[in-house]
Amino acid sequence: MKGKAVILSALLVGISTPARADNLQNAAYSALAAANALDLHSTFRAIHSGGGTEGNPLLTTSHPAAAIAEKAAMLGAVVWMGERIRTHGHPKAAKIVVWVLAGTTAGIAAHNYALAR
């Protein structure tokens, strides 16, 4: 599963950095992609250790490939939303929204890893 998480991270970072966004916005998208990869890895680790279950009703499957696809689709929606906010005159708000989501997702991943112990 560790190898899949690394591949997922690279894939999500690659698809989540729009060419016209500035460096801080791209960093936010990359942080969000990495946090989502960690969340997915930690969720499967917690589930397989018997310490937890998936609490997100949008992730409807326990199959790794399907879960990766669902996570990528959700990440794509967030990137689209962030770019829409940014290109409609609110670049600071776009950065704040994406950074907050990245931090929240990283916190969820940390919680999942604690459940997997």
C-alpha positions in Angstrom: 0.0 0.0 0.0 3.0 2.3 0.6 3.9 2.2 -3.0 0.4 3.0 -4.1 0.3 6.0 -1.8 3.5 7.4 -3.4 2.1 6.9 -6.9 -1.2 8.5 -5.8 0.7 11.5 -4.4 2.6 12.0 -7.6 -0.5 11.6 -9.7 -2.6 14.0 -7.6 0.1 16.6 -7.4 0.5 16.4 -11.2 -3.2 16.9 -12.0 -3.8 19.5 -9.3 -1.4 22.3 -10.3 -3.0 24.6 -12.9 -0.5 26.4 -15.1 -1.8 29.9 -14.5 -2.1 29.9 -10.7 0.7 31.5 -8.7 3.3 29.7 -6.7 1.4 29.9 -3.4 -1.8 28.6 -5.0 0.1 25.8 -6.6 1.7 25.0 -3.3 -1.8 24.9 -1.7 -3.0 22.5 -4.4 0.1 20.3 -3.9 -0.4 20.3 -0.1 -4.0 19.3 -0.6 -3.0 16.5 -3.0 -0.4 15.2 -0.5 -2.9 15.4 2.4 -5.5 13.5 0.4 -2.9 10.8 -0.4 -2.0 10.5 3.3 -5.7 10.4 4.2 -6.3 7.6 1.8 -3.3 5.6 3.0 -4.1 6.2 6.7 -7.8 5.2 6.1 -6.9 1.9 4.6 -4.3 1.3 7.3 -6.8 2.0 10.0 -9.4 -0.2 8.4 -7.0 -3.1 7.9 -5.8 -2.9 11.5 -9.4 -3.1 12.7 -9.1 0.3 14.4 -11.5 2.3 12.2 -14.0 2.6 9.4 -14.4 5.1 6.6 -16.5 8.0 8.0 -16.8 9.9 4.7 -20.2 9.0 3.1 -18.8 10.1 -0.3 -16.2 7.3 -0.3 -18.5 4.4 -0.9 -16.0 1.6 -1.6 -13.3 -0.3 0.2 -11.6 -1.3 -3.1 -8.3 0.7 -3.3 -8.5 1.5 -7.0 -12.1 2.8 -6.7 -11.2 4.8 -3.6 -8.3 6.4 -5.4 -10.6 7.3 -8.3 -13.1 8.8 -5.9 -10.5 10.8 -4.1 -9.0 12.1 -7.4 -12.5 13.2 -8.5 -13.1 15.0 -5.2 -9.7 16.7 -5.5 -10.4 17.7 -9.0 -13.7 19.3 -7.9 -11.8 21.2 -5.2 -9.2 22.4 -7.7 -11.9 23.5 -10.0 -13.7 25.4 -7.2 -10.4 27.0 -6.2 -9.6 28.1 -9.7 -13.1 29.4 -10.2 -12.8 31.5 -7.0 -9.4 32.7 -8.0 -10.2 33.7 -11.5 -13.4 35.5 -10.5 -11.5 38.1 -8.6 -10.8 36.5 -5.2 -7.3 35.0 -5.3 -6.7 35.4 -1.5 -10.0 33.6 -0.7 -9.0 30.8 -3.1 -5.7 30.4 -1.3 -7.3 30.4 2.1 -10.0 27.9 1.2 -7.5 25.4 -0.3 -5.0 25.8 2.6 -7.7 25.3 5.1 -8.9 22.1 3.3 -5.3 20.9 3.1 -4.8 21.4 6.8 -8.1 19.8 7.7 -7.4 16.8 5.5 -3.9 16.4 7.0 -5.4 16.5 10.5 -7.9 13.7 9.5 -5.0 11.6 8.2 -3.1 12.1 11.5 -6.2 10.9 13.3 -6.5 7.9 11.1 -2.9 7.0 11.7 -3.6 7.2 15.5 -6.5 4.7 15.0 -4.2 2.3 13.1 -1.9 1.8 16.1 
